[in-house]
Amino acid sequence: MDIVELTHLQGLERAVARSRDGLVYIKLVSGFFAAGEKLRKAVLEYNHGNHEALDMYGPREPQPTFEESTIGISRSSAGVLVFDPKWDRILRVLNQYDGAVIMEITREEYLATLGASEQLKLLKCPHCNAPIDYSIGETLFTCKYCGYTFSVIEEGEYKEIAPGKHFMLVNNYNETEMQEVIRDWMRKGILKAGDLAEKSKITEMELKFVPIWMVNVSADTTYHGKKKIVEVETRTRPSPKPGEPPIKEKIEKVRWEDKSGHFSEVMDWKILATKGMSLPLGKVELSVARKIPFKIENVSPGAKLINGDVDEKLAKEEAESGIRNYHNERASREVDQLLSIDTNVQVGEAQLLTVPFWFIRYKYKNKLYPVIFDGSSGEIVEGKAPMGKYDILMIAGIIIAIIIIIILAIIFWPK
């Protein structure tokens, strides 16, 4: 059977012509089975006409996260979509290696979602009436034609994100400049292959404007607990052997002291407005001082505007929960036993900040590595790089040296 790679289904017509059984077998990248329910929804969307629904599983997209891989429908590393061009729908998902059926889309499933999908396909901008690109489950949209931003409350009802609540950071890099930045990053730093910049090939470079909620929260916490105090006392006793010096012994005494404390803070809590995106928000330092009111003309040509599935109400709930957990962790670091904690949280206004990120993938020795770059600040948010062979040997040598030192210390430590 002919297997074609899924990249906007390019080459599909040629594959249909070559297929002996009238079906097309579309290859998906390693690890795609991880998010099983997400894949099922994407397949159903594709069957209803949204032919970009499966792009997230194409060769150029990031792999699922470790957390996603723990809830998958299969631990197989790669798979194949079986596509029926006659009916323009996907029939089943196979294990690429042994052909076992991993997931099958039944006729009942196909028909059951038809109505909902047709309604979503008709989603239009309330301001300019232009069609809105979407995926099932998304509720937060910015029109790529007029820049109008709104959230869908329920069918036929929407809520505008007022211009005074929607801001953006401008992208400051083009593709040529990004190439130079990535090559420079490859050359610098430790524990990277020495020929990384020269031997790697950038295979994907996509600019996405990602929505992030900035929720103003204030929290005031009072806690009570116990602190462990360890005191060391040195005692001397006579040696049991005549003529030898006295023996010194160290004795630890442990006591517990009550400790109470209070702290408060006000901050803008960051909430990623699209849950399915692999973006380590905790590593992002937003240049909020440079934010400007959102205008569609300030979105770089060719960039993709990302929709969201977290509306303002949910963002505020997650921000309140997040700062409560943060204060609980902070109080726990102050004491060894946290006995009580009382946190009062006030949730203020939420603003939507649309931020440019470059999602890059490069190939080195037939392996793909991702890099995420903040197009506003010019900082690498996250980047993975292969180690050189000498780096591996150096780390192995350090580990061996540490083990030897520990063994010698145990052997020769005075009794």
Secondary structure by P-SEA (a helix, b strand, c coil): ccccccccccaaaaaaaaccccbbbbbbccccccaaaaaaaaaaaaaacccccccccccccccccaaaaaacccccccbbbbccccccccccccccccccccccccaaaaaaaaaaaaaaaaccccccccbbbbccccccccccccbbbbbbccccbbbbcccccbbbbbbcccaaaaaaaaaaaaaccccccccccccccccbbbbbbbbbbbbbbbbbbbbbbbbbbbbbbbbbbbbccccccbbbbbbbbbbbbbbbbcccccccccccccccccccccccccccccccccccccccccbbbbbbcccaaaaaaaaaaaaaaaaaaaaaaacccccbbbbbbbbcbbbbbbbbbbbbbbbcccbbbbbbbccccccccbbbbbbcaaaaaaaaaaaaaaaaaaaaaaaaccc
